[in-house]
Amino acid sequence: MSILNRFATIIKANINELLDRAEDPAKMVDQYLIDLGDNLAKVKQETAGVMAEEKRCQRLVDDNKAEAARMEDLAKKALYAGNEGDARTFLAKKQQLEAKGEELQKAADSAKANADKMRQMHDKLVSDIEQLKARKESIKAKSAVAKTQNMVNEMTSGTDRAAGAIDAFNRMEAKVDKQLDTADSMAELNSAPADSAEALEAKYAGNTDAAVDDELAKLKAEMGL
């Protein structure tokens, strides 16, 4: 039946496999429930139709058997009444009904097989939906933890990069300090050496304050002071 082929992929779908392929299981799980709910409604409707066909076929079989039994009963009554010809007519009709009954039984058996398959698919889909509902919150919680862990990992990576930057700054500062020390040393080396003679000359230069005192005493003496 086409209906069996149409919904075979729905029933065969593995929920875990679907979730593994989802980029964000926390968001997709609700969508899968909605989709599976829509599929369940379709499967339920089609299953009801197949089951109705099963019942119709079985009813035809039962009605045919009842009619064949009625022909046999009429044949018996005809024989009791001494009407063998009528009995033959009823028996011939019974045989026709029995031949027809064989075809009706085959159709009924096929209808029952199809109905059984549809019921199995329906029950499987219901079970999958209930399973997913029961696991929904767990899946969402695990997804939230995974997102948090990824964020922590990214922050840790950022901290590592900051530590690397600090180390780089320290190395650059040490390099600059070394360059500054080198420049100071070069300036010291480039300056003119001190003249020892000039230093001694300053030491033994005349004391200008003493000369002023002598001059002041001489002036006061001349003035009688």
URDA-V260324 format. One record per backbone hydrogen bond with DSSP energy under -1.0 kcal/mol. NH is the residue of the N-H (numbers start at 1). CO is the residue of the C=O. Records with the same first field share a line. If there is no record, write none. Layout:
NH=CO / CO
This chain:
5=1
6=2
7=3
11=7
12=8
13=9
18=14
19=15
20=16
21=17
28=24
29=25
32=28
33=29
34=30
35=31
36=32
37=33
38=34
39=35
40=36
41=37
42=38
43=39
44=40
45=41
46=42
47=43
48=44
49=45
50=46
51=47
52=48
53=49
54=50
55=51
56=52
57=53
58=54
59=55
60=56
61=57
62=58
63=59
64=60
65=61
66=62
67=63
68=64
69=65
70=66
71=67
72=68
73=69
74=70
75=71
76=72
77=73
78=74
79=75
80=76
81=77
82=79
83=78
87=83
88=84
89=85
90=86
91=87
92=88
93=89
94=90
95=91
96=92
97=93
98=94
99=95
100=96
101=97
102=98
103=99
104=100
105=101
106=102
107=103
108=104
109=105
110=106
111=107
112=108
113=109
114=110
115=111
116=112
117=113
118=114
119=115
120=116
121=117
122=118
123=119
124=120
125=121
126=122
127=123
128=124
129=125
130=126
131=127
132=128
133=129
134=130
135=131
136=132
139=135
140=136
141=137
142=138
143=139
144=140
145=141
146=142
147=143
148=144
149=145
150=146
151=147
152=148
153=149
154=150
155=151
156=152
157=153
158=154
159=155
160=156
161=157
162=158
163=159
164=160
165=161
166=162
167=163
168=164
169=165
170=166
171=167
172=168
173=169
174=170
175=171
176=172
177=173
178=174
179=175
180=176
181=177
182=178
183=179
184=180
185=181
186=182
187=183
188=184
189=185
190=186
191=187
199=195
200=196
201=197
202=198
203=199
204=200
211=207
212=208
213=209
214=210
215=211
216=212
217=213
218=214
219=215
220=216
221=217
222=218
223=219
224=221
225=220
